[in-house]
Amino acid sequence: LPKHIIYLARTENFNGDNALDTEDPVYLYISTKTGDNLTQITPKGLNVVSWTPSKDKKTILVKLQQDKNGNKKFGVGDDEVYYKIDLNDDISKIKSNLITM
């Protein structure tokens, strides 16, 4: 992206095992090119599976997993949901919207 950096990070001990590991969700974050205004742009409690920026770099399509069965793990049997993230030069104006099918 011309003005931003995208990050994938685990920042929440979702399963309560007192460690950040592969069983915790991955979130999508964004900041300016200088690292300022680091902001989570995917919903809490959903695990990023994949993400793709649009050709015009104005949106990102994100595929996420939702812990449907409540076992505090992401995998077989969990729902996949899609979000469209509308980017903006002003990070505070970035919007994430669930895509309903």
Buried (B, 14 or more C-beta within 10 A) or exposed (E): EEEBEBBEBBBBBBBEEEEEEEBBBBBBBBBBEEEEEEEBBBBEEBBBBEBEBEEEEEBBBBBBBBBEEEEEBBEEEBEEBBBBBEBEEEBEEBEBEEEEE
